[in-house]
Amino acid sequence: MVKQFIEKGVITIAFQPIISIRSAKMMGVEALMRAVDENNESLSPVFVFEQSQKENLCFMLDKHVRMQALRAFKPLLDVNKELLLFLNFESHLLDTSLSFQDFAFCALANEVGIPPSRVVIEIKEYQIENTKRLKEFCDFYKERGFLIALDDFGAGNANFDRISTVRPHIVKIDRSLIFNVHQNFIHKEILKSIANMCFNIGALVLAEGVEEEEEILTAMKLDIDLFQGFWFSRPSSVVFRKEVCDEKIAYIGEKHTHNVKASMQHKSFLIQSAKAYAQMIIDALVQNRDLDLHDFLKEFDPIEAIYCINADSGIQEGATYISAHTNDFFQPARDGDNHALKEYFYITKESTRGDYLSQKYISRASGRMCRTFAQKFFMGDEEKILCLDLKVSSLT
């Protein structure tokens, strides 16, 4: 069956754009196989490749599809010399006895007249058992000018260690992590961790399968800039209309800019509000250092906890006043606890402005997301730092 598909020429190539928002352009395309049966009905690519495995023709089909992709890409490259071709291959074949030369990326690209620097070899690393061979394969083709991308990262049994071992140029994050990421805190944190790891080794991050604009905007907040998915375009065998891509890039870029400005305005409002709360509490403490601060928690709902630290030693002075219920695991800091190594303490202490608003974090007092606003002040001759833990749900 598969041999007939190849001989009859029923296998064709569709391309899906890969977009860079900040560069405001389509920077590449991924080649995707399409096939039809004798009735001209579409066949699933998964079915075709599974059939090739049953017929022991997996490598023949894989090489044929790659050749078709390179030939179809050449006219696009002739128009845009900077365009990249993202080229898949059956990654599990790396666990066979095939030599790296057998995959013939160099020979095929040279035959069509495409520079290796324009080809991104996509590897599904979770399909490969032999990490040493995976690294050697990537090194082999990187030395010959090809770019390497880890595909569908986050799917299957993705191995985080392999990012640093292989050091790919691009890591493509699987749709399973991108889906609804704006409403999934856990996936957002995983995505943030993957992105930070990639940036630290000099790899770009590409979000695959984006279908909602909020997914794109959330990824952009994490400094992810490359995107692929139905929101921009479905795979197509025809030339993409540049104006359509340009319109979508401009739209999402404008939305992102608006969100950044709104976030900056909100943070400014948050700081001003926290300063006002802090000043009222400080004025009251200066007048009566033994004042019970629970009334301020009732008056200012955004505040979850209040405590004071000695600005010289970092030692907490007095109890933590907290509005949230706690359990045995999450407990508020106590009188005498040391805060000297906490970011909000030492940054506030050294700050010429005398205050600091932390990033979001999990409060060890309540187990909830919070930010800490810290403000220096004097009580008599002693310098203190007032700390307000602010509820994220209310003020972010």
C-alpha positions as CSV (number, residue, x, y, z in Angstrom):
1,M,0.0,0.0,0.0
2,V,2.7,2.5,1.1
3,K,4.9,1.7,-1.9
4,Q,1.8,2.4,-4.2
5,F,1.3,5.7,-2.5
6,I,4.8,6.7,-3.3
7,E,4.7,5.4,-6.9
8,K,1.3,7.0,-7.7
9,G,2.3,10.4,-6.3
10,V,-0.7,10.7,-4.0
11,I,1.5,12.1,-1.2
12,T,1.7,15.9,-1.2
13,I,3.0,18.6,1.1
14,A,1.1,21.3,3.0
15,F,2.8,24.1,4.9
16,Q,1.9,25.9,8.1
17,P,3.4,29.3,8.9
18,I,5.6,29.9,11.9
19,I,5.3,33.4,13.1
20,S,7.5,35.8,15.0
21,I,5.3,38.6,16.6
22,R,8.2,40.9,17.6
23,S,9.8,40.6,14.2
24,A,6.4,41.1,12.6
25,K,6.9,38.4,10.0
26,M,6.5,34.8,9.0
27,M,9.9,33.4,9.7
28,G,9.4,29.8,8.6
29,V,7.0,27.1,7.6
30,E,6.5,23.5,8.8
31,A,6.1,20.9,6.1
32,L,3.3,18.5,6.8
33,M,2.4,15.3,4.8
34,R,-0.9,14.9,3.1
35,A,-2.2,11.7,1.3
36,V,-5.4,10.5,-0.4
37,D,-6.6,7.0,-1.2
38,E,-7.9,5.6,-4.5
39,N,-11.2,7.4,-4.0
40,N,-9.4,10.7,-3.4
41,E,-10.4,10.6,0.3
42,S,-7.9,12.1,2.7
43,L,-5.8,9.7,4.8
44,S,-4.5,10.5,8.2
45,P,-0.7,11.0,8.2
46,V,-0.6,8.9,11.4
47,F,-2.3,6.0,9.6
48,V,0.1,6.2,6.6
49,F,3.2,6.2,8.8
50,E,1.8,3.4,11.0
51,Q,1.1,1.4,7.8
52,S,4.7,2.0,6.7
53,Q,5.9,0.5,9.9
54,K,3.8,-2.6,9.4
55,E,5.1,-2.9,5.8
56,N,8.7,-2.3,7.0
57,L,8.8,0.8,4.7
58,C,9.1,3.5,7.3
59,F,12.5,4.8,6.2
60,M,11.5,4.7,2.5
61,L,8.4,6.8,3.2
62,D,10.2,9.1,5.5
63,K,12.9,9.9,3.0
64,H,10.3,10.3,0.2
65,V,8.3,12.8,2.2
66,R,11.3,14.8,3.1
67,M,12.3,15.0,-0.5
68,Q,8.8,16.2,-1.4
69,A,8.9,18.8,1.3
70,L,12.3,20.2,0.2
71,R,11.1,20.4,-3.4
72,A,7.9,22.1,-2.4
73,F,9.8,24.6,-0.2
74,K,12.3,25.7,-2.9
75,P,9.9,28.1,-4.7
76,L,9.0,29.7,-1.3
77,L,12.7,30.1,-0.5
78,D,13.4,31.6,-3.9
79,V,10.9,34.4,-3.0
80,N,12.1,34.9,0.6
81,K,15.8,33.9,1.1
82,E,15.4,34.2,4.9
83,L,12.6,31.7,5.2
84,L,13.2,28.5,7.3
85,L,11.8,25.0,6.5
86,F,10.9,23.0,9.6
87,L,11.3,19.4,8.5
88,N,10.1,16.4,10.4
89,F,11.5,12.9,10.2
90,E,10.7,9.6,12.0
91,S,12.8,10.2,15.1
92,H,12.5,6.6,16.4
93,L,14.7,5.6,13.4
94,L,17.6,7.0,15.4
95,D,17.4,3.9,17.6
96,T,18.1,1.7,14.6
97,S,21.4,0.8,13.0
98,L,21.1,3.5,10.3
99,S,24.1,5.8,10.1
100,F,23.6,9.5,10.3
101,Q,24.6,9.8,6.6
102,D,21.8,7.4,5.7
103,F,19.3,10.0,6.7
104,A,20.6,12.0,3.8
105,F,19.6,15.5,5.0
106,C,22.7,16.9,3.4
107,A,22.4,15.1,0.1
108,L,18.7,15.8,-0.3
109,A,19.1,19.5,0.5
110,N,22.0,19.8,-1.9
111,E,20.1,18.1,-4.6
112,V,17.3,20.6,-4.4
113,G,19.6,23.6,-3.9
114,I,18.6,24.5,-0.4
115,P,21.3,25.7,2.0
116,P,21.4,23.7,5.3
117,S,21.1,27.0,7.2
118,R,17.5,27.2,5.9
119,V,16.5,23.8,7.3
120,V,15.3,23.1,10.8
121,I,15.4,19.4,11.6
122,E,12.6,18.6,14.0
123,I,13.2,15.8,16.5
124,K,10.6,14.1,18.7
125,E,13.1,13.4,21.5
126,Y,10.7,11.4,23.6
127,Q,10.6,8.7,20.8
128,I,14.3,8.1,21.2
129,E,15.7,5.9,23.9
130,N,19.4,6.4,23.3
131,T,20.3,9.9,24.6
132,K,24.0,9.5,23.5
133,R,22.9,8.8,19.9
134,L,20.4,11.6,20.0
135,K,23.2,14.1,21.0
136,E,25.6,12.7,18.4
137,F,23.0,13.0,15.6
138,C,22.2,16.6,16.6
139,D,25.9,17.5,16.8
140,F,26.5,15.8,13.4
141,Y,23.9,17.9,11.6
142,K,24.6,21.1,13.5
143,E,28.3,20.9,12.4
144,R,27.0,20.7,8.8
145,G,24.9,23.9,9.2
146,F,21.5,22.6,9.9
147,L,19.3,23.9,12.7
148,I,17.9,21.6,15.4
149,A,14.4,21.8,17.0
150,L,13.0,19.5,19.7
151,D,9.4,18.9,18.6
152,D,6.3,18.3,20.7
153,F,8.2,19.0,23.9
154,G,6.0,18.4,26.9
155,A,4.2,15.5,25.2
156,G,4.8,11.9,26.1
157,N,7.8,11.3,28.4
158,A,9.6,14.5,27.6
159,N,13.0,14.6,29.3
160,F,14.0,18.1,30.6
161,D,17.7,17.0,30.8
162,R,17.8,16.5,27.1
163,I,17.3,20.2,26.4
164,S,20.7,21.0,28.0
165,T,22.3,17.9,26.6
166,V,21.2,18.4,23.0
167,R,21.3,22.2,23.1
168,P,18.8,22.7,20.3
169,H,18.3,26.0,18.5
170,I,14.5,25.8,19.0
171,V,12.2,24.0,21.4
172,K,8.6,23.6,20.2
173,I,6.2,23.3,23.1
174,D,3.5,20.8,22.6
175,R,-0.1,21.9,22.3
176,S,-1.0,19.9,25.5
177,L,0.8,22.6,27.5
178,I,-0.3,25.6,25.4
179,F,-4.1,24.7,25.5
180,N,-6.0,27.1,27.7
181,V,-2.7,28.1,29.4
182,H,-4.2,31.5,30.4
183,Q,-6.5,29.7,32.7
184,N,-4.2,26.9,33.9
185,F,-1.8,28.0,36.5
186,I,0.2,24.8,36.6
187,H,0.7,24.7,32.8
188,K,1.7,28.4,32.9
189,E,4.4,27.6,35.6
190,I,5.7,24.6,33.6
191,L,5.8,26.8,30.4
192,K,7.7,29.5,32.3
193,S,10.2,26.9,33.6
194,I,10.8,25.5,30.1
195,A,11.1,28.9,28.6
196,N,13.6,30.0,31.3
197,M,15.7,26.9,30.8
198,C,15.7,27.4,27.0
199,F,16.7,31.1,27.3
200,N,19.6,30.2,29.6
201,I,21.1,27.9,27.0
202,G,20.4,30.2,24.1
203,A,17.4,28.3,22.6
204,L,14.3,29.9,21.2
205,V,10.9,28.7,22.3
206,L,8.0,28.1,19.9
207,A,4.4,27.6,21.1
208,E,2.7,25.0,18.9
209,G,-1.0,24.6,18.2
210,V,-2.2,28.0,19.3
211,E,-5.9,28.4,18.7
212,E,-6.9,31.2,21.0
213,E,-5.5,34.7,21.2
214,E,-5.3,34.5,25.0
215,E,-2.9,31.5,24.7
216,I,-0.6,33.7,22.5
217,L,-0.8,36.7,24.8
218,T,0.0,34.6,27.9
219,A,3.0,33.0,26.1
220,M,4.2,36.5,25.1
221,K,4.2,37.6,28.7
222,L,6.7,34.8,29.3
223,D,8.9,36.2,26.5
224,I,7.9,33.5,24.0
225,D,7.9,35.0,20.5
226,L,7.5,32.2,18.0
227,F,4.0,30.7,17.3
228,Q,2.4,28.1,15.1
229,G,-1.3,27.1,15.0
230,F,-4.8,27.5,13.6
231,W,-5.2,31.0,15.0
232,F,-2.7,32.2,12.4
233,S,-3.4,29.7,9.6
234,R,-4.3,26.1,8.9
235,P,-1.8,24.1,6.9
236,S,-2.2,24.8,3.2
237,S,-0.6,23.7,-0.1
238,V,-1.1,27.2,-1.6
239,V,1.0,30.2,-1.1
240,F,0.1,32.2,2.1
241,R,-1.5,35.6,1.7
242,K,1.1,37.9,3.3
243,E,-1.5,40.5,4.1
244,V,-3.6,38.1,6.2
245,C,-0.5,37.1,8.3
246,D,0.4,40.8,8.6
247,E,-3.0,41.7,9.9
248,K,-3.0,39.0,12.5
249,I,0.5,39.9,13.6
250,A,-0.4,43.6,13.9
251,Y,-3.6,42.7,15.8
252,I,-1.9,40.5,18.4
253,G,1.0,42.8,18.7
254,E,-1.3,45.7,19.5
255,K,-3.2,43.6,22.1
256,H,0.1,42.6,23.7
257,T,1.3,46.3,23.8
258,H,-2.0,47.3,25.4
259,N,-1.7,44.5,28.0
260,V,1.9,45.6,28.9
261,K,0.8,49.2,29.4
262,A,-2.2,48.1,31.5
263,S,0.1,45.9,33.6
264,M,2.5,48.8,34.2
265,Q,-0.4,51.1,35.1
266,H,-1.8,48.4,37.4
267,K,1.5,47.9,39.1
268,S,1.8,51.7,39.7
269,F,-1.7,51.7,41.2
270,L,-0.8,48.7,43.3
271,I,2.3,50.4,44.7
272,Q,0.5,53.7,45.4
273,S,-2.3,51.8,47.2
274,A,0.1,49.7,49.2
275,K,2.0,52.9,50.2
276,A,-1.2,54.5,51.4
277,Y,-2.1,51.4,53.5
278,A,1.5,51.3,54.9
279,Q,1.6,54.9,55.8
280,M,-1.6,54.7,57.8
281,I,-0.4,51.7,59.7
282,I,3.0,53.3,60.3
283,D,1.4,56.5,61.7
284,A,-0.7,54.4,64.0
285,L,2.4,52.3,65.2
286,V,4.5,55.3,65.8
287,Q,1.8,56.6,68.2
288,N,1.3,53.2,69.8
289,R,3.9,50.5,69.2
290,D,1.8,47.9,71.1
291,L,-1.2,48.5,68.8
292,D,-3.3,45.5,67.8
293,L,-3.2,45.6,64.0
294,H,-6.1,43.2,63.4
295,D,-8.5,46.1,62.8
296,F,-6.4,47.1,59.8
297,L,-6.9,43.7,58.3
298,K,-10.7,44.1,58.6
299,E,-10.5,47.7,57.2
300,F,-8.2,46.9,54.3
301,D,-9.4,43.7,52.6
302,P,-6.5,43.4,50.1
303,I,-4.1,42.9,53.0
304,E,-3.6,39.3,54.1
305,A,-0.8,39.7,56.7
306,I,1.1,42.5,58.6
307,Y,4.4,42.2,60.4
308,C,7.4,44.2,61.3
309,I,11.1,43.5,60.8
310,N,14.2,45.2,62.4
311,A,15.9,46.9,59.4
312,D,19.4,46.2,60.7
313,S,19.1,42.5,61.7
314,G,16.2,41.2,59.6
315,I,14.6,39.8,62.8
316,Q,10.9,40.0,63.1
317,E,9.6,42.0,66.0
318,G,6.2,41.0,67.3
319,A,3.7,38.5,65.9
320,T,2.3,38.3,62.4
321,Y,-1.3,39.6,62.1
322,I,-3.0,37.5,59.5
323,S,-6.6,37.3,58.1
324,A,-6.3,34.0,56.4
325,H,-7.0,30.6,57.9
326,T,-3.8,28.4,58.2
327,N,-3.1,24.7,58.7
328,D,-0.2,22.8,60.2
329,F,1.9,23.1,57.1
330,F,1.4,26.8,56.4
331,Q,2.2,28.9,59.5
332,P,2.9,32.7,59.7
333,A,6.3,33.9,60.8
334,R,6.7,34.5,64.6
335,D,8.4,37.0,66.8
336,G,12.2,36.4,66.5
337,D,12.1,34.8,63.1
338,N,14.9,35.8,60.7
339,H,13.9,37.4,57.3
340,A,17.4,38.7,56.4
341,L,17.7,36.4,53.3
342,K,14.3,37.3,51.9
343,E,14.4,39.4,48.8
344,Y,11.8,42.0,50.0
345,F,14.0,42.6,53.1
346,Y,17.4,43.2,51.7
347,I,16.2,45.0,48.6
348,T,14.1,47.4,50.7
349,K,17.0,47.8,53.1
350,E,19.3,48.9,50.3
351,S,16.7,50.9,48.3
352,T,17.1,54.6,48.2
353,R,13.3,54.8,47.7
354,G,12.7,52.8,50.9
355,D,10.1,50.5,49.6
356,Y,9.7,47.4,47.4
357,L,6.9,45.3,45.8
358,S,7.8,41.7,45.3
359,Q,6.8,39.3,42.5
360,K,3.9,36.9,43.1
361,Y,4.9,33.9,45.3
362,I,3.2,31.3,47.5
363,S,2.9,32.6,51.0
364,R,4.4,30.3,53.7
365,A,1.9,31.9,56.1
366,S,-1.3,30.9,54.2
367,G,-0.4,28.8,51.2
368,R,-2.0,31.4,48.9
369,M,-0.5,33.5,46.1
370,C,0.6,36.9,47.4
371,R,2.9,39.8,46.9
372,T,4.8,41.5,49.7
373,F,5.0,45.3,49.9
374,A,7.8,46.4,52.3
375,Q,8.3,50.0,53.6
376,K,11.1,51.4,55.7
377,F,10.2,53.7,58.6
378,F,11.6,55.0,61.9
379,M,10.1,54.3,65.3
380,G,12.1,56.6,67.5
381,D,15.8,56.0,66.7
382,E,15.2,52.5,65.4
383,E,14.7,51.8,61.7
384,K,12.0,49.2,60.9
385,I,10.5,47.6,57.8
386,L,6.8,47.2,57.7
387,C,5.7,44.2,55.5
388,L,2.2,43.8,54.0
389,D,1.3,40.6,52.3
390,L,-1.2,41.5,49.6
391,K,-3.7,39.1,48.3
392,V,-3.1,38.4,44.6
393,S,-6.8,37.8,43.9
394,S,-7.7,41.3,45.1
395,L,-4.8,43.4,43.8
396,T,-3.3,41.8,40.7
